[in-house]
Amino acid sequence: MAATMAPTLTPAFGPPRPRSIYARQSSASSSSPSSSTSTAASSESPRTTFVFSIGLGQYGRKPSADAGSSSGEEVVPKVEEIEDDDVGLMTGPTKVESADGSGGGNEDIGIDGDQEIDDAGAADNSGENEDRKGDVAAVVRRPRGRPRKYPRSPPDASAKLAKGRSKTGCITCRRRKKKCDETKPACLHCQKNNVHCEGYPPKDYWQGGKQRLVKSRGASVDRPRELPLLIEGIETELDWFLFNHFNLNLSRVLSLFTDKQNPFKEILLPMATSHRGLMHSLLCLSGAHLSSRDPDKRFEERQSHHYDCAVKNLRTDALLDRNAKGDETAIIDDPTVAQTLVLCLRSICAGEVQGEYRVHLDAAKHLICTQNSRNQEFRAFLIEFFIYHNVSNSVTSIDRPSVLMMEDFQLPQFMIQPEAGVFLGVVDGLFGCISKIRQLRDRIRTRREQNLKPWVDYQILADAQMIDSNLRSWHSGQPVDTPRWTAAMLYRQCTWLYLHRTIQPSTPNAQLHMAVDEGLEYLRELPEDSSTQSIMLMPLFILGCSAFQQEQRPEIQRAFDSLEAYSSLGNIKYAKRIVERVWELMDEGSESSWDWETIIKDMGWDFLIT
């Protein structure tokens, strides 16, 4: 006997729904046979059973006959037609059609609730419950997002998909903005256009922020940190080699002193260790000297690098710029002034013959006249260095007169003693005679160009006689019977030859022959490895321009070769070629052999013979 079905109590979840959704179970329904059975059994089984059922909505209900439906088929709406208000979980039973297909009343089946059935009526209702559960319509959940009103049409296999720009082409094609066929290892597009294919960049896989952070921390720990430079300007091991070469070799070539009292080692080097621009200048000078002695691409590259850095340091110096514009309050420090001297020496070592030295020598002259260094030792060296190169330059250049003959230039009173001079002839007064001879040559050249006879007038002869008297009374301040004293006597002899070649016709004579022989005798007494070889180019040049006799010339040529082997300066070979050109004009009997300044100009050269 079946138990009587109690009214269904539906828990109130959420807002109330329409009454059609929550259908109350009728205990006295006459349309179902089970209703009468339940009524008959209600008197025998007093136990009441409550069924809690949760319905999924009103979908799947059979439309009523009143709606005008002529058939009993169930109509399930499309997903696109479901309104947003009908979405979600709804409370109540699910309506299903009777198993017999009749249009009788619909029954509520609890799907999610637990239905408790009487033990006596369990067997009678088991088959009926299975039929009812099998007919429950499946509800399809709508996917997230707003539904499409019209479903997407399936893609056509024949349709060509649009292809975006590829980022996996070779480096060359991407830089040239050309389409790459991505052929490995070199693309065919580059080969077709005869272009070097640079290959493909390495693949960079995406990494999250945490992975990149861990990787960067690991790289920072594994990679050794770079230490700062110990001395500014010395950047590589090759730079240290250049620095040592300047200290041990080049500084001895540039001065009469080897180690003690050498201004390049005792004055310039300490300045350079604390001044980046001066250090670049010294390394540039050392690299130029090594390149002239042993041509090497490494030395050439480093000396070019240091030269650019030194020039950049001068151009960016604010005080130097203000001083060049006439600001007298701008005080230039000593290392910046020393840079002009070192860069001038670099032009000599490199063998430059296009007048590259001029800008540096003129800058040194300007700074000497406008700046007053507190370091008297450095100022004395600076002035001596400048005068020596300026007067030597006046011997070979037409438009570069000696600074000693200028009214606005005077030697300071604190100049050092002659025996302690870095160069010969400056502080002992000998270069004053050379400057006066240069003035005589300018006056004679002017009379020759104007065709004024005689070329050497009385006034020129009187001035020449005064210079000759000064030379005869001149005494060297160097210790007697030392290489420095012998070098000073050679300077004096060549100064007299310079005077004789200026006022006398360019023809051989006995006095000239004897004076050249005496000069060669002094030259033989000088040791080939002596530090005096560093200042022998200028007197050797004058000695060669005065050698009319053929037997004197081979020894002068050997002296040029020996000097070049000792110092490795780049300007020596050009000075030798000028002397050989003068010899050719002498042998031809040309009067133009007198004017070697014009010969140098006609050859397109402009260099220092120091």
PyMOL commands that set and color helices and strands:
alter all, ss='L'
color gray80, all
select helices_A, chain A and resi 33-41+65-67+79-81+84-86+122-134+171-176+188-192+209-222+237-253+263-272+276-293+297-315+318-324+334-350+357-370+376-396+403-405+418-420+430-449+458-472+483-503+510-525+531-535+537-545+550-567+572-588+591-594+596-602
alter helices_A, ss='H'
color red, helices_A
select strands_A, chain A and resi 94-96+107-109
alter strands_A, ss='S'
color yellow, strands_A
deselect
rebuild
show_as cartoon
